[in-house]
Amino acid sequence: MGTGIVNIGSLRLESGILLENVQLAYERIGRPEAQTVLVCHALTGNQETVGTDKNPGWWSGLVGRGKSVDINQFSVISFNVLGGCDGSTGPLSINPSTGESYGSLFPEVTIRDMVHAERKALTVLGIDRLRAVIGASLGGMRVLEWGILYADDMDVLVPIAVTPTLSAYGVGLHAIGSDTGFSNDDYTGGPPTLVKHFDPISYYALLCAMNTHDIGRGRGGIEKAARQITAKVLAFAFTDDFIYPIEEIRAFAHLVDNSNYILVNTAYGHDGFLTEFDKWGLIIKQFLEVAVCRQSKSLYSVSAL
């Protein structure tokens, strides 16, 4: 348990390009014999979800000992996303064909490419099944794709502050600085500040990947894609989130057979997923602990906090 690098070999991207010698950096913490929760980071986050006492991770307020995602009960793993700049294969990596870093020549990756890379990494690490996949924003995009690409691999999906497709307007808002990973040194209870050291080429690559997000692409539309999800879904929306409108999140949740929709009232809009965990974290805790009967088709339900 701890941090490390997992080598997954070659990965065929949606573009048809074969990306060689792919690796993902990861953090794995908690009980190794317990059920595994996969946490997917947002745009400028990384694999350090929990971190250390000296350097807390970006979601240490939600994930940790005795926290809503309790590492006393679960094994929690996070990957630095494909295309990232914290140890995973991305623009800063060495291109084996040239011996130099990819830089701006790093091939375009999609959200689905990212999920396929994570699935391969889990397999190499000996993890076949997940209790849950949890993530917000870019991480939430991956959560939704996990639920379709690998529908039988988890019990629970928790997509947070994410819609089934992202408009160009939404991408533009991300590009001017909303959505985060953040430095805990700057955290004072309000919305965190954008990390200053994030590699700009990786940032652009991830923005481009987000622009590919549409669960209905090649699947006959959003409604048909949503019907492919068999895991239980807990979807969160935050008031005044101008990137991922609450109406679209609610409509998506309504399409899934076994779903719950939670609206969190917050002064922080989209960045609400990085704070005020006492408002909504307990719901995730209870959701993870309740036995899941995948064969049942519970009614769609809605709550507001």
C-alpha positions in Angstrom: 0.0 0.0 0.0 1.2 3.5 -0.7 2.2 5.2 -3.9 3.8 3.6 -7.0 3.9 3.2 -10.8 2.1 0.5 -12.7 3.2 -0.4 -16.2 0.4 -1.5 -18.5 2.2 -2.1 -21.8 0.7 -0.8 -25.0 -2.7 0.9 -25.3 -4.6 1.3 -28.5 -6.3 4.7 -28.4 -9.7 5.5 -29.9 -7.8 7.4 -32.6 -6.2 4.1 -33.6 -2.7 5.2 -32.4 -0.8 2.6 -30.4 0.6 4.3 -27.3 3.6 2.2 -26.1 5.1 1.7 -22.7 2.2 3.2 -20.9 2.4 3.7 -17.1 0.0 5.1 -14.5 1.0 6.6 -11.2 -1.2 5.5 -8.3 -2.0 5.9 -4.6 -3.3 2.8 -2.8 -4.3 3.0 0.8 -6.5 1.3 3.3 -7.1 -2.4 4.0 -5.6 -4.5 1.2 -8.0 -7.4 1.7 -11.1 -5.2 1.7 -13.3 -4.2 -1.2 -11.8 -1.6 -3.4 -13.0 1.9 -4.1 -11.6 3.6 -7.2 -11.4 7.4 -6.9 -11.1 9.5 -10.1 -9.5 12.9 -9.8 -10.7 16.2 -11.4 -9.0 18.3 -14.0 -5.9 19.4 -12.1 -5.9 16.8 -9.4 -3.6 13.8 -9.3 -3.3 10.4 -7.7 -2.7 11.8 -4.2 -6.3 11.6 -3.0 -5.5 11.0 0.7 -1.8 12.0 0.8 0.0 12.2 4.1 -0.4 14.1 7.4 2.3 16.5 6.2 0.9 16.8 2.6 -2.8 16.0 2.6 -4.3 14.9 -0.7 -6.8 16.8 -2.7 -9.8 14.9 -1.3 -8.5 14.1 2.2 -11.6 15.8 3.6 -13.7 13.0 2.1 -11.4 10.0 2.0 -9.4 8.8 4.9 -9.5 7.1 8.3 -13.0 7.6 9.7 -14.0 9.8 6.8 -16.9 9.3 4.4 -14.9 6.9 2.3 -13.3 5.1 5.2 -9.9 3.5 4.6 -10.5 1.5 7.8 -13.2 -0.3 5.8 -12.1 -0.1 2.2 -9.0 -0.3 0.0 -8.9 3.0 -1.9 -7.0 3.5 -5.1 -6.5 6.5 -7.3 -4.6 6.9 -10.6 -3.0 10.0 -12.1 -5.0 10.1 -15.3 -3.6 9.2 -18.7 -2.3 12.5 -20.2 -1.5 13.8 -16.7 1.7 15.3 -15.4 2.2 13.5 -12.0 3.9 10.3 -13.1 1.5 8.8 -15.6 2.2 8.7 -19.4 1.5 12.2 -20.8 3.1 15.1 -22.6 6.1 15.1 -20.2 6.8 11.4 -20.8 9.6 10.2 -23.1 8.4 9.1 -26.5 10.2 5.7 -27.0 10.3 6.4 -30.8 12.3 9.6 -30.4 14.0 9.5 -27.0 12.6 12.9 -26.2 9.5 14.1 -24.3 6.2 14.1 -26.3 5.4 17.7 -25.5 2.7 19.0 -27.8 3.1 15.9 -30.0 1.4 13.7 -27.3 -1.5 12.0 -29.1 -5.1 13.0 -28.4 -6.7 10.9 -25.7 -10.4 10.5 -24.8 -12.2 9.9 -21.6 -12.7 6.3 -22.8 -9.0 5.9 -23.4 -8.4 7.0 -19.8 -10.9 4.4 -18.5 -9.4 1.6 -20.5 -5.9 2.5 -19.1 -7.3 2.4 -15.6 -8.9 -1.0 -16.2 -5.6 -2.4 -17.5 -3.8 -0.9 -14.5 -6.2 -2.5 -12.0 -5.8 -5.9 -13.8 -2.0 -5.7 -13.5 -2.4 -4.9 -9.8 -4.7 -7.9 -9.3 -7.9 -6.0 -8.7 -10.8 -7.6 -10.7 -13.9 -6.0 -9.0 -14.7 -2.7 -7.4 -17.1 -1.8 -4.7 -17.4 1.7 -6.2 -16.1 4.2 -8.7 -16.3 7.8 -7.4 -15.2 11.0 -9.0 -16.2 14.6 -9.8 -16.0 16.7 -13.0 -13.3 15.1 -15.2 -13.3 12.3 -12.7 -17.1 12.0 -12.9 -16.8 11.7 -16.7 -14.6 8.6 -16.1 -17.1 7.3 -13.5 -19.9 7.4 -16.2 -17.7 5.7 -18.8 -16.7 3.0 -16.3 -20.4 2.3 -15.8 -20.8 1.6 -19.5 -17.5 0.2 -20.7 -17.1 -2.1 -17.7 -20.7 -2.4 -16.5 -20.2 -5.6 -14.5 -17.1 -4.5 -12.7 -18.5 -2.5 -9.8 -21.5 -2.3 -7.5 -21.8 1.4 -7.2 -21.1 4.5 -9.3 -20.9 8.0 -7.7 -20.7 10.6 -10.4 -20.3 14.1 -8.9 -20.8 17.4 -10.5 -20.9 16.0 -14.0 -23.3 15.7 -16.9 -23.5 12.9 -19.5 -22.1 15.3 -22.1 -20.0 18.5 -21.9 -20.8 21.5 -24.0 -18.1 23.7 -25.5 -19.3 26.4 -23.1 -18.4 24.0 -20.2 -15.0 23.3 -21.6 -14.4 27.1 -21.9 -15.3 27.6 -18.3 -12.8 24.9 -17.3 -10.1 26.6 -19.5 -10.4 29.9 -17.7 -9.8 28.4 -14.3 -12.8 26.7 -12.7 -12.4 23.1 -11.5 -9.4 22.3 -9.6 -7.0 20.2 -7.9 -5.7 22.4 -5.2 -3.0 23.1 -2.7 -4.2 22.5 0.9 -1.8 25.3 1.9 -4.3 27.6 0.3 -7.4 25.9 1.7 -9.2 28.0 4.3 -12.7 26.6 4.1 -13.7 28.4 0.9 -13.2 27.2 -2.7 -9.6 26.0 -3.3 -7.3 27.8 -5.7 -5.9 26.4 -8.9 -2.6 24.6 -8.7 0.1 26.8 -10.1 2.6 24.1 -11.1 0.3 22.1 -13.4 2.0 21.4 -16.8 0.2 23.6 -19.4 0.5 21.0 -22.2 -1.0 18.4 -20.0 -3.7 20.8 -19.0 -4.5 21.4 -22.7 -4.5 17.6 -23.4 -7.0 17.0 -20.6 -9.2 19.8 -21.7 -9.3 18.3 -25.2 -10.1 14.9 -23.7 -13.0 16.5 -21.8 -14.3 17.9 -25.0 -14.8 14.2 -26.2 -17.1 13.5 -23.3 -20.5 12.3 -24.5 -21.7 8.9 -23.2 -24.1 8.7 -26.1 -21.4 9.0 -28.7 -21.5 5.9 -30.9 -24.1 4.3 -28.6 -27.3 5.7 -30.1 -27.6 8.7 -27.8 -27.5 9.4 -24.1 -30.7 7.6 -23.2 -29.6 4.3 -24.7 -26.2 4.7 -23.2 -27.6 5.4 -19.7 -29.7 2.2 -20.0 -26.5 0.2 -20.2 -25.5 1.1 -16.7 -26.3 -1.7 -14.3 -24.5 -0.5 -11.2 -26.4 1.5 -8.5 -25.9 5.2 -9.1 -25.7 8.1 -6.6 -25.5 11.3 -8.7 -24.6 14.6 -7.0 -25.3 18.1 -8.3 -24.3 21.5 -6.7 -26.3 24.7 -6.8 -25.0 27.4 -9.1 -22.8 25.0 -11.0 -22.6 26.8 -14.4 -20.4 24.1 -16.0 -22.6 21.1 -15.3 -26.2 22.3 -15.0 -28.2 20.6 -12.2 -31.2 20.0 -14.6 -29.0 17.9 -16.9 -27.7 15.8 -14.0 -31.2 15.2 -12.7 -32.4 14.2 -16.1 -29.5 11.8 -16.5 -30.2 10.2 -13.1 -33.8 9.7 -14.1 -32.7 7.6 -17.1 -30.8 5.1 -14.9 -32.8 2.2 -13.5 -31.3 2.2 -10.1 -30.4 5.7 -9.1 -30.5 8.5 -6.5 -30.1 12.2 -7.2 -28.8 14.5 -4.6 -28.8 18.3 -4.9 -26.3 20.1 -2.6 -26.9 23.7 -1.7 -23.6 25.5 -1.7 -22.1 28.9 -2.1 -19.2 27.5 -4.1 -20.9 26.3 -7.2 -18.9 23.7 -9.2 -16.1 23.7 -6.6 -18.6 22.5 -4.0 -17.3 19.0 -4.5 -14.1 20.1 -2.8 -15.6 21.4 0.4 -18.5 21.2 2.9 -18.1 17.4 3.2 -20.2 17.5 6.3 -23.2 18.4 4.1 -23.0 15.5 1.7 -20.2 13.1 2.6 -22.4 11.0 5.0 -24.7 10.1 2.1 -21.7 8.5 0.3 -20.7 6.7 3.5 -24.1 5.2 3.9 -24.4 4.4 0.3 -21.2 2.4 0.3 -22.1 0.5 3.5 -25.7 -0.5 2.5 -25.9 -3.9 0.8 -26.4 -3.7 -2.9 -28.8 -6.0 -4.8 -28.0 -5.5 -8.4 -31.0 -7.5 -9.6 -33.5 -5.2 -8.0 -34.8 -2.1 -10.0 -35.4 0.5 -7.3 -37.3 3.6 -8.2 -35.4 6.8 -9.1 -35.3 9.0 -6.0 -34.3 12.6 -5.4 -33.1 14.5 -2.3 -31.8 18.0 -1.6 -29.3 19.1 1.1 
